Amino acid sequence: MSNEQNTNVVKQPIDVKNSQVPFLKIVKTPPDPEVTDDNPATINASCATHPTNPEGFQLLTVLWGSSDLFHQIGILDRKTKKFRNIPVQNVNDALNRVKNIDNHSDSYFACGEYESSSNRKADNVAGARAFWMDFDCGAEKESDGKGYLTKENAEQALNQFCDKFALPKPNYIVDSGNGLHMYWAMSGLVKRTQWQAAASKLKALTTADNLKVDDSRTADIASVLRIPGTFNNKNETPKPVKLVGKISESIEPEAMLKAIDDAHITLVLKKPTDSNSVSKAVSLKSDVPELDRLKSALKSLDPDCDEATWKLRRLAPMAKAAADHPELSDQLRDLARAWSSGDLVGKPSVAWSTPGKSGGLTGEAAFEIEWNRFFQEQLCRSSDDPKHNILRSNGGRLESTQ
């Protein structure tokens, strides 16, 4: 909803979702010839690159953007099976430490930024500047249903996933040796609790779409992933870990969070439309927890958002779902009204009782008009469906004509 007092306007997403993910195009910045390994004191966080690992520098500089927070790397010794967490001073310190590790060890970095250097537990994470996904590839992973045969297959699946849910495409892609690590790098820090809530929704989307991704990483803010410019020593022959794709623009945090919220609302509202009576009965039973999920999702969304978001991203999907599922029509309308007014969380919406810029209507008046408009539009589109032939609209509610 929109009104003259409303300042909580979400910025529009950077248009990266229409860009296809670049694949296997290594992005490298030439090392600075004046900076040498023999003089590490000349290497600092203000350098444009790193002399021996420009790929790692590119990614970590973006994800570790807070100078007042702490960062960590991890070293896995393949012989002893021991994993060590190591606090580091900055990106260059991290890259210098992993530069000469044994060829039977693997190097990782903690994706989040930490309150202290004491541990790598989730409750010590201040926040994160990216969301991420970990794809495994190979014949064995495909046969187990835990990955894709090739990296190209994984890339294609992710592109389709992003298109389906109108999500931005990842802007940093790492070839981990045996798969792909995808990052949605952002221009600012998202605090831990907000990140975890959004990542849980993102994980729900991957599960619903059967995207074969390691979901133990998707919603874990304490995750570690491989450092580009190092080697994956999991197999007998080491494989290079490479930064293979980069879109220079970072995504604004508000845009990424909004895209995830919108996609999750769409997922919760999506219901089967099987006309078989048995299927409908089963559907009726399963709809109850879906309404609970929708209610929970709405509680985290501010009704005093911009007008386009309120109408097109919140109200329209719910009104259309109400028209498609007459058995839930009243409940969906009441839920939409409770959220729009602020009653759902016990905090009155400013726009609900304040005349807005569009015709001077209060949010309450605009709700009745917009709900009925979206509801009727969907009824017209669904007029071929037999279930609508015996129903008529009454103020956005359905009544039987028999």
C-alpha positions as CSV (number, residue, x, y, z in Angstrom):
1,M,0.0,0.0,0.0
2,S,1.1,3.6,-0.6
3,N,0.5,6.8,1.4
4,E,2.1,10.1,2.0
5,Q,3.6,9.1,5.3
6,N,5.1,5.8,4.1
7,T,8.9,5.8,3.8
8,N,9.4,2.1,3.7
9,V,9.8,1.8,0.0
10,V,11.7,-1.3,-1.3
11,K,14.2,-0.5,-4.0
12,Q,13.8,-2.3,-7.3
13,P,16.1,-5.3,-7.9
14,I,19.1,-4.9,-10.1
15,D,18.2,-6.6,-13.4
16,V,20.5,-9.6,-13.2
17,K,17.8,-12.2,-13.4
18,N,17.6,-11.9,-17.1
19,S,21.3,-12.5,-17.6
20,Q,22.3,-16.1,-18.3
21,V,24.9,-17.4,-15.9
22,P,28.2,-17.3,-17.7
23,F,29.9,-20.7,-17.7
24,L,33.5,-21.7,-17.6
25,K,34.9,-18.3,-18.4
26,I,37.7,-17.8,-16.0
27,V,37.9,-14.3,-14.6
28,K,41.4,-13.2,-13.7
29,T,43.0,-9.9,-12.8
30,P,46.7,-9.8,-13.7
31,P,48.9,-9.7,-10.6
32,D,50.5,-6.4,-9.6
33,P,54.2,-6.8,-10.6
34,E,55.2,-4.5,-7.8
35,V,53.8,-6.7,-5.1
36,T,55.8,-9.8,-4.3
37,D,55.6,-12.7,-2.0
38,D,59.0,-11.8,-0.5
39,N,57.5,-8.6,0.8
40,P,54.2,-9.5,2.4
41,A,54.0,-6.2,4.2
42,T,53.2,-4.5,0.9
43,I,50.1,-6.6,0.6
44,N,47.0,-5.0,2.3
45,A,43.3,-5.0,1.9
46,S,43.4,-1.9,-0.3
47,C,45.3,-3.8,-3.1
48,A,43.4,-4.3,-6.3
49,T,44.3,-7.9,-6.5
50,H,46.5,-10.6,-4.9
51,P,49.9,-11.5,-6.5
52,T,49.3,-15.3,-6.5
53,N,45.5,-15.7,-6.2
54,P,43.5,-13.0,-7.9
55,E,40.5,-15.2,-8.2
56,G,40.3,-15.8,-4.5
57,F,40.8,-12.1,-3.9
58,Q,37.9,-11.1,-6.1
59,L,35.4,-13.3,-4.3
60,L,36.5,-12.9,-0.7
61,T,36.9,-9.1,-1.0
62,V,33.2,-9.0,-1.9
63,L,32.0,-11.4,0.8
64,W,34.2,-10.1,3.6
65,G,33.4,-6.4,3.2
66,S,33.2,-5.5,6.9
67,S,36.4,-4.2,8.4
68,D,35.0,-4.2,11.9
69,L,34.0,-7.9,11.8
70,F,36.0,-11.2,12.0
71,H,36.7,-13.7,9.3
72,Q,37.9,-17.3,9.2
73,I,39.3,-20.0,6.9
74,G,39.3,-23.7,7.3
75,I,41.9,-26.4,6.5
76,L,41.0,-30.0,6.0
77,D,43.8,-32.5,6.2
78,R,42.8,-35.4,4.1
79,K,45.3,-37.8,5.8
80,T,44.3,-37.2,9.4
81,K,40.7,-36.2,8.6
82,K,41.1,-33.2,10.9
83,F,39.5,-29.8,10.2
84,R,40.9,-26.6,11.6
85,N,39.2,-23.3,11.8
86,I,41.7,-20.4,11.6
87,P,40.9,-16.7,12.3
88,V,42.5,-14.4,9.8
89,Q,43.2,-10.6,9.8
90,N,41.9,-9.9,6.2
91,V,41.6,-11.4,2.7
92,N,45.3,-11.2,2.0
93,D,46.2,-12.9,5.3
94,A,43.7,-15.7,4.4
95,L,45.2,-16.2,0.9
96,N,48.8,-16.1,2.1
97,R,48.0,-18.8,4.7
98,V,46.5,-21.2,2.2
99,K,49.1,-20.5,-0.5
100,N,51.6,-23.2,0.5
101,I,49.4,-25.8,2.3
102,D,50.2,-29.5,1.8
103,N,48.9,-31.2,-1.4
104,H,46.8,-33.5,0.8
105,S,44.9,-30.6,2.4
106,D,41.9,-28.6,1.2
107,S,41.2,-24.9,1.8
108,Y,37.9,-23.3,2.7
109,F,36.6,-19.9,3.8
110,A,33.7,-19.1,6.2
111,C,31.1,-17.4,4.1
112,G,29.6,-15.3,6.9
113,E,31.2,-12.5,8.9
114,Y,31.7,-13.0,12.7
115,E,31.2,-11.1,15.9
116,S,34.4,-12.5,17.3
117,S,37.2,-14.9,16.4
118,S,36.4,-17.3,19.2
119,N,34.5,-19.9,17.1
120,R,32.7,-20.6,13.8
121,K,29.3,-21.4,15.3
122,A,26.1,-19.9,13.8
123,D,25.3,-17.9,16.9
124,N,28.6,-16.0,16.5
125,V,27.8,-14.9,13.0
126,A,27.0,-11.2,12.6
127,G,25.6,-11.6,9.1
128,A,26.4,-12.4,5.5
129,R,26.9,-10.5,2.3
130,A,25.6,-13.3,0.1
131,F,23.3,-16.3,-0.3
132,W,24.9,-19.4,-1.8
133,M,24.2,-22.9,-3.1
134,D,26.4,-25.9,-3.5
135,F,25.9,-28.2,-6.5
136,D,27.6,-31.6,-6.7
137,C,28.2,-33.1,-10.2
138,G,29.2,-36.5,-11.6
139,A,27.7,-39.8,-12.6
140,E,27.6,-41.1,-9.0
141,K,25.8,-38.0,-7.7
142,E,23.3,-38.1,-10.5
143,S,22.5,-41.8,-9.9
144,D,22.0,-41.1,-6.2
145,G,19.7,-38.2,-7.0
146,K,22.0,-35.8,-5.2
147,G,23.4,-33.9,-8.1
148,Y,23.7,-33.5,-11.8
149,L,25.7,-35.4,-14.4
150,T,27.6,-32.3,-15.6
151,K,28.2,-28.8,-14.5
152,E,26.4,-27.6,-17.6
153,N,23.3,-29.6,-16.4
154,A,23.6,-27.9,-13.0
155,E,23.9,-24.5,-14.5
156,Q,20.8,-25.1,-16.7
157,A,18.8,-26.3,-13.8
158,L,19.6,-23.3,-11.7
159,N,18.8,-20.9,-14.6
160,Q,15.4,-22.6,-14.9
161,F,14.9,-22.4,-11.1
162,C,15.7,-18.6,-11.1
163,D,13.4,-18.0,-14.1
164,K,10.5,-20.0,-12.5
165,F,10.6,-18.0,-9.2
166,A,11.7,-14.7,-10.7
167,L,14.9,-14.7,-8.7
168,P,18.1,-12.9,-9.6
169,K,20.8,-15.0,-11.2
170,P,23.9,-15.6,-9.1
171,N,26.6,-13.1,-9.8
172,Y,29.7,-15.2,-8.7
173,I,30.2,-18.8,-9.8
174,V,33.0,-21.1,-8.6
175,D,34.0,-24.4,-10.2
176,S,34.7,-26.4,-7.0
177,G,36.4,-29.2,-9.0
178,N,33.5,-31.7,-8.6
179,G,30.7,-29.2,-8.8
180,L,29.6,-25.6,-8.7
181,H,29.3,-23.0,-5.9
182,M,26.8,-20.3,-6.7
183,Y,26.8,-16.9,-4.9
184,W,24.2,-14.1,-4.8
185,A,26.6,-11.5,-3.6
186,M,25.0,-8.3,-2.1
187,S,26.1,-4.7,-1.7
188,G,25.5,-4.8,2.1
189,L,25.4,-7.1,5.1
190,V,22.2,-9.0,6.0
191,K,22.0,-9.6,9.7
192,R,22.0,-13.2,10.9
193,T,18.4,-13.7,11.9
194,Q,17.1,-12.0,8.8
195,W,19.5,-14.0,6.6
196,Q,18.4,-17.3,8.3
197,A,14.7,-16.6,7.7
198,A,15.3,-15.7,4.1
199,A,17.6,-18.7,3.5
200,S,15.0,-21.1,5.0
201,K,12.6,-19.8,2.4
202,L,15.1,-20.2,-0.4
203,K,15.7,-23.8,0.8
204,A,12.0,-24.4,0.7
205,L,11.9,-23.2,-2.9
206,T,14.7,-25.6,-3.9
207,T,13.0,-28.5,-2.2
208,A,9.6,-27.8,-3.8
209,D,11.3,-27.5,-7.3
210,N,13.4,-30.6,-6.7
211,L,16.6,-28.6,-7.4
212,K,19.4,-31.1,-6.7
213,V,21.5,-28.9,-4.4
214,D,23.2,-29.6,-1.1
215,D,20.6,-27.9,1.1
216,S,22.8,-28.4,4.2
217,R,24.7,-25.4,2.8
218,T,21.8,-23.3,1.5
219,A,20.4,-22.3,4.9
220,D,23.6,-22.6,7.0
221,I,25.1,-19.2,7.7
222,A,28.1,-20.9,9.2
223,S,28.9,-22.7,6.0
224,V,32.4,-23.0,4.6
225,L,33.1,-23.3,0.9
226,R,36.2,-23.7,-1.2
227,I,38.5,-20.8,-1.9
228,P,39.0,-20.1,-5.6
229,G,42.6,-20.3,-6.7
230,T,43.3,-23.4,-4.6
231,F,43.0,-27.2,-5.3
232,N,40.4,-29.8,-4.5
233,N,42.3,-32.8,-3.2
234,K,39.3,-35.0,-2.6
235,N,40.2,-37.3,-5.5
236,E,43.6,-38.9,-6.4
237,T,44.2,-36.2,-9.0
238,P,43.9,-32.7,-7.6
239,K,41.4,-30.4,-9.4
240,P,41.7,-26.6,-9.5
241,V,39.0,-24.5,-7.8
242,K,38.3,-21.7,-10.2
243,L,36.2,-18.5,-10.3
244,V,34.4,-19.2,-13.6
245,G,31.7,-16.6,-13.8
246,K,31.2,-13.1,-12.5
247,I,28.7,-10.3,-13.0
248,S,30.2,-7.2,-11.6
249,E,27.0,-5.7,-10.1
250,S,26.2,-6.6,-6.5
251,I,22.6,-7.2,-5.7
252,E,21.0,-4.8,-3.2
253,P,20.1,-6.7,0.0
254,E,16.5,-5.3,0.0
255,A,16.0,-6.5,-3.6
256,M,17.3,-10.0,-2.9
257,L,15.2,-10.4,0.3
258,K,12.1,-9.1,-1.5
259,A,12.6,-11.5,-4.4
260,I,12.9,-14.4,-2.0
261,D,9.8,-13.3,-0.1
262,D,7.8,-12.9,-3.3
263,A,8.8,-16.3,-4.6
264,H,8.0,-18.0,-1.2
265,I,4.5,-16.4,-1.2
266,T,3.9,-17.7,-4.7
267,L,5.0,-21.2,-3.6
268,V,2.7,-21.2,-0.5
269,L,-0.3,-20.1,-2.6
270,K,0.3,-22.7,-5.3
271,K,-2.3,-25.5,-5.0
272,P,-3.2,-28.5,-7.2
273,T,-6.3,-28.0,-9.4
274,D,-7.2,-31.7,-10.0
275,S,-11.0,-31.9,-10.6
276,N,-11.2,-35.5,-9.3
277,S,-13.4,-35.5,-6.2
278,V,-11.0,-37.8,-4.3
279,S,-8.0,-35.6,-5.1
280,K,-10.0,-32.5,-4.1
281,A,-10.8,-34.1,-0.7
282,V,-7.2,-34.9,-0.2
283,S,-6.3,-31.4,-1.3
284,L,-8.8,-29.9,1.2
285,K,-7.0,-31.7,4.1
286,S,-3.6,-30.6,3.0
287,D,-4.6,-27.0,2.5
288,V,-4.9,-26.3,6.2
289,P,-1.2,-26.4,6.9
290,E,-0.6,-24.4,3.7
291,L,-2.7,-21.6,5.2
292,D,-0.7,-21.8,8.3
293,R,2.5,-21.5,6.3
294,L,1.1,-18.5,4.4
295,K,0.1,-16.8,7.7
296,S,3.6,-17.4,9.0
297,A,5.1,-16.0,5.9
298,L,2.9,-12.9,5.9
299,K,3.9,-12.1,9.5
300,S,7.4,-11.4,8.4
301,L,6.3,-8.9,5.6
302,D,5.5,-5.3,6.2
303,P,2.0,-4.2,5.0
304,D,3.3,-0.6,4.7
305,C,5.2,-1.5,1.6
306,D,5.1,0.3,-1.8
307,E,1.8,0.2,-3.6
308,A,3.0,-2.0,-6.5
309,T,4.3,-4.6,-4.1
310,W,1.1,-4.6,-2.0
311,K,-1.2,-4.9,-5.0
312,L,0.8,-7.1,-7.4
313,R,3.0,-9.2,-5.1
314,R,0.8,-9.7,-2.1
315,L,-2.9,-9.1,-2.8
316,A,-3.2,-10.3,-6.4
317,P,-1.7,-13.8,-5.8
318,M,-4.0,-14.3,-2.7
319,A,-7.1,-13.1,-4.6
320,K,-6.4,-15.4,-7.5
321,A,-5.8,-18.3,-5.2
322,A,-9.2,-17.5,-3.5
323,A,-10.9,-17.6,-6.9
324,D,-9.2,-20.9,-7.9
325,H,-10.0,-22.6,-4.6
326,P,-13.5,-21.6,-3.5
327,E,-13.4,-23.8,-0.4
328,L,-10.7,-21.5,0.9
329,S,-12.0,-18.2,-0.5
330,D,-13.3,-16.7,2.7
331,Q,-10.2,-17.7,4.7
332,L,-7.8,-16.3,2.2
333,R,-9.7,-13.0,2.0
334,D,-9.8,-12.6,5.8
335,L,-6.1,-13.4,6.0
336,A,-5.2,-10.9,3.3
337,R,-7.3,-8.2,5.1
338,A,-5.8,-9.1,8.5
339,W,-2.3,-8.7,7.1
340,S,-3.0,-5.5,5.2
341,S,-4.5,-3.8,8.2
342,G,-1.8,-4.9,10.6
343,D,-4.1,-7.0,12.7
344,L,-2.2,-10.1,11.9
345,V,0.7,-9.0,14.0
346,G,-1.1,-6.6,16.3
347,K,0.5,-3.5,14.8
348,P,-1.8,-1.2,12.9
349,S,-0.8,-0.4,9.4
350,V,-0.3,3.3,8.8
351,A,-1.6,3.1,5.2
352,W,-4.7,1.2,6.3
353,S,-6.3,4.4,7.8
354,T,-4.4,7.1,5.9
355,P,-5.5,8.6,2.5
356,G,-2.9,7.6,-0.1
357,K,-1.7,9.3,-3.2
358,S,-3.8,7.1,-5.5
359,G,-7.2,8.8,-5.5
360,G,-7.0,9.7,-1.8
361,L,-8.3,6.3,-0.7
362,T,-7.4,4.8,2.6
363,G,-5.8,1.3,2.5
364,E,-9.0,-0.2,3.8
365,A,-11.0,1.3,0.9
366,A,-8.3,0.3,-1.6
367,F,-8.3,-3.2,-0.2
368,E,-12.0,-3.8,-1.1
369,I,-11.6,-2.4,-4.6
370,E,-8.3,-4.2,-5.4
371,W,-9.3,-7.6,-3.9
372,N,-12.6,-7.7,-5.9
373,R,-10.8,-6.6,-9.1
374,F,-8.2,-9.4,-8.9
375,F,-10.8,-11.9,-7.7
376,Q,-13.1,-11.2,-10.6
377,E,-10.3,-11.2,-13.2
378,Q,-9.3,-14.7,-12.1
379,L,-12.9,-15.9,-12.2
380,C,-13.2,-14.7,-15.8
381,R,-10.0,-16.5,-16.7
382,S,-11.3,-19.7,-15.0
383,S,-14.8,-19.5,-16.5
384,D,-14.1,-22.7,-18.5
385,D,-13.6,-24.6,-15.2
386,P,-16.8,-26.5,-14.3
387,K,-16.4,-25.7,-10.6
388,H,-17.0,-22.1,-11.4
389,N,-20.2,-22.7,-13.3
390,I,-22.2,-23.2,-10.1
391,L,-20.6,-20.4,-8.1
392,R,-21.2,-16.6,-8.1
393,S,-19.3,-13.8,-6.6
394,N,-20.5,-11.8,-3.6
395,G,-18.1,-9.1,-2.7
396,G,-15.1,-11.3,-3.3
397,R,-16.7,-14.3,-1.6
398,L,-18.2,-17.3,-3.3
399,E,-21.7,-18.6,-2.9
400,S,-23.4,-21.5,-4.5
401,T,-26.2,-20.8,-6.9
402,Q,-27.8,-24.3,-6.4
